[in-house]
Amino acid sequence: MITLLGLLALAGAVYAGLRLSRRDSGRGGSVFTRAQEAQWEERVLRLTRGNRGALERAMTARRTRFPQATRLELLKMVHDEYVRDRE
């Protein structure tokens, strides 16, 4: 009986650890994902010289083409587009 309880506790701990370590935990996102979003947003803002309006317009344009993409994916797409246009 003690072995069974130990195995259940171990399985619960492993399950909880896996749930907490997921990079994208659904709509809410994780702290890791939010930190990445902030970094990518900063990169795009540097490219647009702080023009948040341009950032949001570019995000909206990408969102219409890729409605299932996450905010992080959209930020990466916008960044890549700006870098490609500068070359």
C-alpha positions in Angstrom: 0.0 0.0 0.0 2.8 2.4 0.8 4.5 1.5 -2.5 1.3 2.3 -4.4 1.0 5.7 -2.6 4.6 6.4 -3.3 4.2 5.6 -7.0 1.0 7.8 -7.2 2.8 10.7 -5.5 5.8 10.3 -7.9 3.5 10.1 -11.0 1.7 13.3 -9.7 4.9 15.1 -9.3 6.1 14.1 -12.7 2.8 15.2 -14.3 2.9 18.6 -12.4 6.5 19.1 -13.5 5.7 18.4 -17.1 2.6 20.7 -17.1 4.6 23.6 -15.5 7.6 23.2 -17.9 5.5 23.4 -21.1 6.6 26.3 -23.2 3.1 27.2 -24.4 0.4 26.4 -21.9 -2.6 27.5 -24.0 -4.1 30.9 -24.1 -2.5 32.2 -20.9 1.0 31.4 -21.9 3.8 30.9 -19.5 6.3 33.2 -17.9 8.9 31.9 -20.3 6.7 32.7 -23.3 5.9 36.2 -22.0 9.6 36.9 -21.5 10.3 35.8 -25.1 7.5 38.0 -26.4 8.9 41.0 -24.5 12.3 40.4 -26.0 11.0 40.0 -29.6 8.8 43.1 -29.1 11.8 45.1 -28.0 13.7 43.9 -31.1 10.9 45.0 -33.4 10.5 48.3 -31.6 14.2 49.0 -32.1 13.8 48.3 -35.8 10.8 50.7 -36.0 12.6 53.3 -33.8 10.0 52.9 -31.1 6.9 53.2 -33.4 4.4 51.0 -31.6 1.7 51.8 -34.1 3.8 50.3 -36.9 4.4 47.3 -34.8 0.7 46.8 -34.1 -0.2 47.4 -37.8 2.3 44.8 -38.9 1.0 42.3 -36.3 -2.5 42.9 -37.5 -1.5 42.3 -41.1 0.2 39.1 -40.2 -2.7 38.0 -37.9 -5.1 38.2 -40.9 -2.8 35.8 -42.9 -2.0 33.5 -40.0 -5.0 33.5 -37.6 -3.7 30.5 -35.6 -0.3 31.9 -34.9 0.7 32.9 -31.4 1.8 36.4 -30.6 5.4 35.2 -30.3 5.2 33.7 -33.8 3.7 36.9 -35.2 6.5 39.0 -33.6 9.1 36.8 -35.1 7.4 37.1 -38.6 7.3 40.8 -38.3 10.9 41.0 -37.2 12.0 38.8 -40.1 10.0 41.0 -42.5 11.6 44.2 -41.2 15.1 42.7 -41.4 14.5 41.4 -44.9 13.3 44.8 -46.1 16.4 46.5 -44.7 18.7 44.4 -46.8 
